[in-house]
Amino acid sequence: MSRANRILLASSIGASDSRNILPAAPALYKQLYDSLSEQIAMGALNPGDRLPAERDLCKRFGVGRGTVRRALADLERDGQIESYVGRGTFVSSGPVSESNTLTSLTDLAASRGLPTTSRVLSAELKSAHADEAEVFGVAPGSPMFHLERVRLLDGYEFALSKSVVPQTRAPGIELVDYSAASLYATLTALGVEPMQAEYVVWAAPADERSAGFLAIDDGDAVLMSSTSTFDSAKRLIETSLVAYRADRYRMRTVLTRPRPKIQRTDP
């Protein structure tokens, strides 16, 4: 057979075979992602369920650890699972946008099946100083409830929070045991429901005191948040300053690019 004929034959075989070639299989990590995602969607894995350890997933699916980690990272990025240092990886209750949903840490953790408690460092009434009185719009010397707590998520140190509430806007707020109670729930029960908040987040090194309460080293990174909470009458009812352990806190938000304005021209 001539060289030309051999090339022609090879070409015709290639053309014939091309009609029967199946699409390339997805990458292994994508197959694992799809399998776990389908189990979550079908209810085989429920919110709060713990996923098998990485080594168990490797054995079950016959893949390497790098493949498993890539699939888990994509699932966490998409809000389907959540990972906690020292605890493992769990099915999420769904994506949460903290910037668009005003909810307490207690309620947020409960939606994921995680219990929250607090170690109360101080809970006392103090007289409002001039700057504080101006911020809250109360008279200088008015009673202000100051609450400082170490927040525990499933028994682990999670955050150090300091909150201030004008006692005159929520009489009786100082009588509650905040080792288990939610401050937002207490405000609501007292007829002062949190409706809107201004929330600012930034990174900072932990000082010696914060590091001690959060069980981290002095200078380790923490995420700080400052919150000003308002009721339905737009009165400031609470301010808080919180230091979160950076390895146990994540904030997710959705950014939407505005559509360009269409300039209409007159005919």
Helices and strands as residue ranges (DSSP letters): H 3-18, H 28-42, H 54-61, H 65-77, E 81-84, E 88-91, H 105-110, E 116-127, H 130-136, E 143-153, E 156-166, G 167-169, G 173-175, H 183-189, E 196-205, H 208-214, E 221-230, E 236-245
